[in-house]
Structures are given as structure tokens and as C-alpha cells.
Amino acid sequence: MAEENKVKLHGMWASPYVKRVEIALKIKGIPYEFVEEDLVNKSQLLLQYNPVHKKVPVLIHNGKSICESLVILEYIDETWKNGPPLLPQDPYKRAKVRFWTSFVEKELLENVLLVVRSEGEAQEKAIKVVFEKLKLLEEGLKDLFQGETHHIDGENMGILDIVLCSLFGAHKAQEEVLGVKFIDPEKFPLLSSWVTAFTEVAVVKALQPPHEKLVMVYQFLRQKALRPSAAGVEVKEGVYVTSLSRSSPF
Amino acid sequence: MREYSYFIPLPLQAATMAEEVKLFGKWISPFSRRIEVALKLKGVEYEYIEEDLVNKSPALLNYNPVHKKIPVLVHNGKPIAESLVIMEYIDETWKHNPILPIDPFEKAMARFWAKFIDDKFWAIWPAVKKALTSGGEKEREEGIEEAQLHLNTLETQLKEKKFFGGERLGFVEISASLIIWIVVSQEVMGVEILTQEKFPALHKLTQKFVEDDVFKQCVPPWEPLVAYFKAQLGALAASK
């Protein structure tokens, strides 16, 4: 591979944000080198490539760095036009995808993390909010899919599929750790069948850490937030997982 | 004083319009104002509908049932919500006078910075409000310090970025127009936060907005703006 076209991804195995980019690269059939970052001791390269946020994922292409997972996904779609598209062609459909992606990112993900990081009354409140947002998403899916069953496979996974997958791909682990079932087929039939569909996609399956590892991640996140001294880490904003970064992914 | 047109449903009106663009906004909102800048830059004719956010119209609730917020753009009956999503839609639908760069990498940079500015604004604005509405000296100083800390991050990051060197307003600058609201509100309340000395790059940017032909049309009228801030921020200050 010519140096100019080389693609590198700086990431961390437990990060769902990194997972998004990996799924996209694999769907497009783009060969890349994965650089595992220790988020406790960030490499000089990472700090150089993402001086603003100092986070993963960072995509390096043609020697230039692109940061923020959603920005990277759109960049991938616009740069490699040969593979399956990650966004529809029509501007209105694109707007709908971006709207719901933003919704999942801001309204769902943030609140699920809140559930992970809280307990007691605060957690109950956060759980309630998640269910409200899930209900809105279920309603939105009716409009988005327009009554048709949403078939996804490695050929037609798009940005919204990828982002939702990065959140609820681990729903079983979330259920085990949090004791609450978000992806409930009775409450949210469309959403549940969608989640089932994307967890079956070969590319996603290959990239998904084993259940036990995911459980460990969520337990760690919870412990870090609730009993940081016991977790043995300093609570730092922006550091997704710390001591986990030293363990191997598979 | 600005004229606000109110939507009167007339069957004939819809039939004769080849392309119907409506924007639901609020005159005081920088988020709907920046959509107006984008539309004007593209030369797109639109009907503006002023929303009373205390009594939201059935139309707004119908077009944005998820968030029930402005801005909402309705193009030929199809609604689009979320400020940055709308801006991308506008750029992709009316392709002349591009707001976003063509090159994918440059585009990625523009999207990155627009998001950065948006996120920072939500950190800056509460601090600004605190600084402008505090009864006590200490609290005001705290607000100023907090706001300036975030503004400093913006200043440092934006200082050398080339997209501010262009003649026309682009995606990042349009997104960054939120900054004007800080400048205006601090002037109204007589508190110095975003000063030229401390933030030369940001100050230069605000000057650019004020001098831009298109942006000038989209800034709220001065007197009502002053009155609004005095009333809102004054009320907040009085309640403390």
C-alpha cells in the first residue's frame, strides 16, 4: 500500500466510538493498521494528532488526522466512494439519518452512561429518561423505515446503524450489569428487531468483544464512577477506560 | 422594527409555489438566525415563522415532535430539525455558493470545528449569564473567569485556522456566529468578558460578522435586543 494512501486508526479495544470507525472501514473494505492506545499513557502521536481532545478514535489518512467518530464516518463515506454508501444519496434522507444519529448520540448514549454511573434514586430517574428516549426512537423508526422491515447486512449498514450498534450491540452486557432491559421486544419491537439484525452482521460479530469482556467494561465504568478509590483509578473526564486498556481484548 | 410574516394557510398559495421553504425560528435565537444566514447566502427565498416558545404552535409540534424546538426548516412540506443538520441539508440541496468545503478532509475539519464551537457555547453561555446576572461581586468574577476560560480555549484553537481568512462566511463561521450573542449581552449589561485585548482572534471574527452584508441582515434589531436582554437578564439578576 502506497504511503500516501495508508490508513491508520488509533483506538482502544473497549471504546464504542472506535468500534464505529472499525465497522465503517470494514464495510468499505478499507485496509487499515490499528494502533492500540493506552489511554493512561497516551502516545506522543495521539497527542500530536488530536491536540484538541486527546481522545480516540483518530483516523490518519494521507498523513492527515481526522478526529471525532461521527466526523470520521462522514469522511470515510466521502473519500471511499467505491464501497457501500454509509449515507443515502437524497439530501432529505441524509438529514433524517443525521438527525437520528445526533439523537442517539446526545439523548440516548448520554443517558445510558448516566444509568451506568449512578445508583439509587438518581439511577431510577436516569432509567426513566432512557425509556422515554427509546420510546421516541421507536416512534421515529416508524417514519424512518416507513413501514418496511429494515434489512441490514454488511452491504448496507449505514451511519445510523453503526452508531446504534456501538451503543446497543452490548445490550446483553448492559442488562447483566445494570439489571434493566433496554432492548425489550415487547416495548420496542422495531428497535429490538433492528438491534438483533445488526448484531448478526458478520463484520459486527467479528469486531464484538466477547460477552464476558463487555460485562467487565460496564462493571469497570460503574465502579469508576461510584467507588473510584476501589477501582484504583482517578476519575478523569474524557478517559474512557483506564486500567482496562492494559488488558488484552481477546 | 422587523416585520414578521405569519403563516396563513391558503390552498392557492401552495399550488402556485414551485418551491416552498419555511423556517420556524425565534428572533432572539442565534440558532435560527444562523440558518437565516445560510439561506440568504444561498439566495433561497423563505417564509419566516416566529414561534412563541411558551405557546408552541401546532405546526412546530407537528414538524419537530421529538425536540419541540426551533429552528425547523420545512422544504416542500418536509421538516428538518437540528441546526447543524439543517445547515448541511441547505448546502446539499442548493449547491451553488457552497458553505462547506468540497475536499473531504477540509469538510471534516469544518465539521469538527463547528461541533467544537457548538459544544463550547453550551459551556460558555451559562457562565456568561452568571457573570451578567450576579448580585455579588465574587459571583460575577467567578462567572467572568469561567466564561473566559472557555473563550480562551476557543481563542487558542481558532487563532491560526485558515477558514477565518476567507472573504465569505463558511460553515464554521456561520456556526460560530453564536459568539455575537455574548458580545451583545455583555454590552447591554455593561460587563466585560470578551474583550479585544484578551481575545483578539474572536474579536476579529465578531467584527467580520458585523461588517458582512448578509450577516448584517440577520442580526436582530438593536433596540428590541437591548430591551430583551435587559428584561431577561435583569429579571434573572433581580431574582437573586
Interface residues (C-beta under 8 A of the other chain):
Chain A: V52 H61 N62 K64 I66 C67 E68 V71 I72 E74 Y75 E78 T79 P91 Y92 R94 A95 R98 F99 S102 F103 L136 E139 G140
Chain B: P65 V66 H75 K78 I80 A81 E82 L84 V85 I86 E88 Y89 E92 T93 P104 F105 K107 A108 R111 F112 K115 F116 Q157
